[in-house]
Amino acid sequence: MKNGKKLTVYQRNYLHSLGLNPNEWLLSKKTNIEWVLIERSSGEPHVIPAP
């Protein structure tokens, strides 16, 4: 699995609009269809639709 990267301001705002706390997530993979996020504490992946 790829290492997660810090979120940009736009990505943080998008996660906040989905009801997720941006401080708890790292971005692992970003495509036109979906984003794969990794939870900082547990390392569990989570897939959300791309904006």
matplotlib code that plots the C-alpha trace (Angstrom):
import matplotlib.pyplot as plt

x = [0.0, 1.2, 2.1, -0.5, 0.0, -1.2, -4.4, -4.6, -7.0, -9.4, -9.3, -9.8, -12.9, -14.3, -13.9, -15.4, -18.5, -18.8, -18.9, -15.4, -12.7, -9.8, -7.3, -7.9, -7.2, -4.3, -4.7, -3.3, -4.7, -6.6, -8.4, -11.1, -13.7, -12.6, -10.2, -8.6, -8.0, -6.1, -7.1, -4.2, -4.8, -5.7, -4.3, -7.7, -8.4, -11.6, -12.9, -15.0, -16.3, -14.2, -15.8]
y = [0.0, 3.5, 5.9, 8.5, 12.2, 15.3, 16.8, 20.2, 22.9, 21.9, 18.3, 19.2, 21.2, 18.4, 15.9, 18.3, 18.6, 14.8, 14.8, 13.4, 15.0, 15.9, 15.7, 11.9, 11.0, 10.8, 10.6, 7.4, 7.4, 10.0, 9.2, 10.9, 8.4, 7.9, 8.8, 6.2, 7.6, 6.0, 6.6, 7.9, 5.9, 2.4, 2.4, 1.2, 2.3, 4.1, 4.9, 8.0, 9.4, 12.1, 15.6]
z = [0.0, -0.8, 2.0, 2.7, 2.0, 3.8, 2.4, 0.6, 1.7, -1.1, 0.0, 3.6, 2.8, 0.7, 3.5, 6.0, 3.6, 3.7, 7.5, 8.0, 10.2, 7.8, 10.7, 10.9, 7.2, 4.7, 1.0, -0.5, -4.1, -6.1, -9.4, -11.3, -9.9, -6.3, -3.6, -1.3, 2.2, 5.1, 8.7, 10.7, 13.8, 12.5, 9.0, 7.6, 3.9, 3.1, -0.4, -1.1, -4.5, -6.1, -6.3]

ax = plt.figure().add_subplot(projection="3d")
ax.plot(x, y, z, "-o")
ax.set_aspect("equal")
plt.show()
